[in-house]
């Protein structure tokens, strides 16, 4: 289920980028700067993509039902993947095309570029504020884990997308500012076109990273290695478990893990736990009927005890790994 924090990060980024999109297109109309147009397209792409992310956050909040037993958490990855594809084609593709066209045509921005510099400076401040919000959400979710490892493997895909998009936006603004200032100072148009190209390539790198990550989440990877080891340690340390025959895990969404295992229990340990309880009954066996009744009761006691052992193991796992919402431990 989507957290309120992920929704806050996405909505903050969306509002910021809608405002910046309008401002940048107005300034592009005034100056004709290719770098300014790249930034305007960048903000437009971010706005559209963050709208997609918001759809994913809302849809992922639905409770599990008969149609989807494991819930709708993966909606975030679906819409984040579409957002990443949008960044690649709309953001990277259009921006790089415009940069190449400007470079070949030798187009020079018109008039004083002070408006462009002013809007980009404001953009850097606003994008920086949104970046701080997203970074705080990721840091809170990481809860002491290495920041970049958590971002790469466990972070909410919506928040991760906002964080990377805004990091790219801040860097893109710096590139565009540098290109425009160099164009203004030197009078060389190719600086503006190169700025446009660099912003486009930056968007492409971010898009490819997000596509790879969300594709992985949708395919269903194993849980992070350190958590996998933690669960296996719980299983192996339990005295009643003789051997872990099969062990499989899957990330259903960033808040939900599924863990399945086939366990071979130690018969001697189980029998020892039942020893005192059954000793009195054994002494009352006087005939074959008594023995059959004792055997049936003993079988029931074994099944019940193994069930209790599995419940206890699942409780230990959930205490250490709260995201392990779906546990399927079976007797081999």
N, C-alpha and C positions, 0 to 999 in steps of 0.2 A: 504494500500500500504506500502511496506517495506521502511523504511527510510534509507538514506545513512549511518547513524550511526550504524544501525544494521548490515549492510553489512560490514562496517569497522571492527566491533568487531568479526564477524565470520571469515573474511579473515585473520585478524591478528592471531586469534587462530589457524586456519588451517595451516598457514605457520610455526608458532612456533612449532606445534606438529609434523609436517612432519619432521622438522629438528631434533627434540628430539627423534622421533621414530627410525631414522637411528642410531643416536649416542648410544641410550640405547641398541639396539640389538647388535651393535658391541661390546659394553662393556660386555654384557651378554655372548657373544661368548668367550670373553677373560677370564672372571671370573667365569662363571657358577653360579652366584648368583641368588637364587630364587626371592629375593626381587627386584633385577635388572630386571629379566624377567617380574615380575609383573608390574613394572614401564614401561617397553617397551611395554607390551600388553596394559597397560593403555593409553600410548601415541598413539599407533596404533588405539585403539578404539576411542579415542578422534578425531583423524584425520579423520577416516571414518565417524564418527557422524557429525563432523563439515562440511564435504563435503555434507552430507545430508541436514544440516541446510542451507548451501549456495544455494542448489537447491531450497529449500523452499522459501528463500528470493527472488531469481530471479523470480520464478513462481508467487509469490504473488504480484509482481509488475505489472502484467497485468491489463489492464483496464476492467471494467465490460462490458459484451456484452450480446447478446441475449441468449446465453447458460447459463450464470451466471449473473443474474440481479444485485446481490449484490457484484459482484467482486470476486477476488481470494485470498483475505486476509487470509482465513483459511488455505491456503496451508502451511503457516508457522507452524501451529499447527500439520498438518498431518505429515510433514517431521520431526518436532521436536519430535513427538511421536515415529516415526520409529527410530530416533536417540536414544531416551531413551531406547527403547527395545534393540537396539544394545549394549548400555552400559551395560544393565543388563545381556545379554547372553554372549557377547564377552568379555566385560571388567570384570564384576563380576564373571560370571560362570567359565571362563577359569582360571582366576587368583586364585580363591578359590580352584579349582581343583588342580592346580599346587602346591599351598601352602599345601594342605592336603597330596598330594603325597610326597612332600619333607619332611614333618614332619614325615610321616610314614617310609620313606626310610632312614631318617637320613642323607640326602645328605648334604655335606659340600662344600661351594664355594672353587674354586681352586685359589691358588696363592694370590698375593697382591691385596687388594681391593681398592687401591688408585685411579685407573681409575674410578671405580664405584662411589666413593665419589666425584671425580672431576666432572663427568658428571651430577650427581644428584644436585650438588651445582649450576652448570650452568643452569640446568633445573629449579631449584627454582627461579633463577633470571629471566629467560625468561617467565616462567608461571606467576610469580608475575607481570611482566610488562603487560601481556595480561589481567590478572585479574583486574589491575588498569584501563585499557581501558574499559573493560566491565562494571566495577562498575561506571565509570564516565557516560557511556551511560545511565545506569539505573537511576542514580542520576539526570541527565538532564531531562529524561522523567518524573521522579517523580515530578519535579517542586515544591519542598517544602513539598510534602506529605511524611508521614513516609516511610522510605526506604524499610523495609521488608514487610510492608502491600502492597506497590505498587508492589514489586517483586512478591508477592504471588497472586495478583488479576489482575493487569493491565499491567505489563511489557510485551514487545515484547517477545514471547516464544523463539525466536532464541537467543536474547541477554541474556535472563534468563538462557537458557541452557548453553551458553558459560560461563556465570558468575559462575554457579554452578559447571560445569565441571572443570573450572580452579581453583576454590576454593578447590575442591576435589583433583585436581592435586597437588596443593601446599601442602596440608595436607598429601597427599600420598607420596610426595617426602620426607617430614619430617619423616614420618613413616619409609620409606625405608632406609633413611640415618641412623636413629637411629638403625634399625635392623642390618644394615651392620656394623656399628661401634661396636655395642655390639658383633656381631659375630667375628669381627677382634680382639677385646680386650680380650674376654673370651674364644674364640675357640669353643663356643657352637653353633652347626648348627641350633638348633631349633629357635634361635632368627631370623635368616634369613627367615625361613619358616613361623614363626608367623607374620613377617612383610608382607610377601606375602598375608597371610590370611586377615590381617587388611586392606590392600589396596583394596582387593577384596570386602570385606564387605562395605567399604566406597563407592565404586562404586555402590554397590547394593542400598544403601540408597539414593544416588543422583538419580539413575535411577527410583526408585519407586516414588520419589517426582515428577520428571518430567513427568512420565506416568500419575499420578493422575491429575496433573495440565493441561496437554494437552488434556487428555480425557475430562475434564470438559469444556474446551474451545470448543471442537468439538461438544459436546452434546448441547451446547448453553445455558450458564447460564444467569441469570438476571444481569443487570448492578450493579456495586458496591452499597451497601446500602446507603452510604452518597450521591451518585449522584442521586439515586432513590428518596430520600427524597427531594433533591434540586428541581427536576423536579415536584414532587407532590406539593411542596410549591408554585411554579410558577402557577400551575393550580388552586390551591385553593385560591390564593391571587388575581386572576383576578376577578373583580367585575361582569363580564358577565357570569362567570361559576357558576352555582348553585350547581352542584354536579359532581364528577368524578365517573361514573358508573363502568367502567372497565379500568384497567391499567396494561399493560404487557410490559416487556422489554426483550431484548436479546442482548448479545454480539455477533456480527457477526465475528469480529476479534478485535484485540487489539486497532485498530484505528477507529472502526466503531460500533456504537450502533443503534439498531432499537427500537423505542418506539411507542407503539400504545395505544390509549385511547378513550373511549366513554364518551362524555361530555354532560351533560344536562345544557343548557343555561337558564339563568333567563329571562323569557319573559318580565317582567316589566322593566328590565334594557335595553333590546333591544328596547322596545317600547319607552322608554324615550329618547334614542339616536335619534330616528326617529321623535320625537314629533314636533320639530320646522320645520323640512323639509317637513312634510306632512300636517301641520296645514293649510297652504295656499291652498293646493289642496282640502282639505276637505270642505273649505268654498265655493268652486265652484260647489259642487254637487247640481244639480237641478232636476235630474230624476234618474230612475233605471239604465239607460245606463251609466250615469256619475258615479254612485256608483260602478257598476261592473268594470268600467275602473279604478276607484280609488283602489278597492280591489285588482285587478291584479297588479297594480303598487306597492301597499303596500307589497304584497307577494314577488314581485321581490326585493324590497328594503330590506326586512327582510333576504332573502336568501343571498343577496350580503353583507349585514352587518355582518351576521354570518360568511361568508367566510372571510371577512376582519378581524374579531375577531380571527379566527383560524390562519390566516397568522401572525397576531401580536403576538399571543402566541408562535407559532413556532419560530419566530424571537427571542423572549426572551429566549426560551430554548436553541437555537443554540448559542446565545451569552454567556450563562453560561456553556453550555456543547457542545463544538465544535465537539466532536465525535458523537453527535446525528445527523448523516447524513440522517437517514431515519425516518421521523416522519409521523405518520398516526393518525391524530386526527379527530374523527367522531362525528357527532351529534347524540345523543341517541333519 
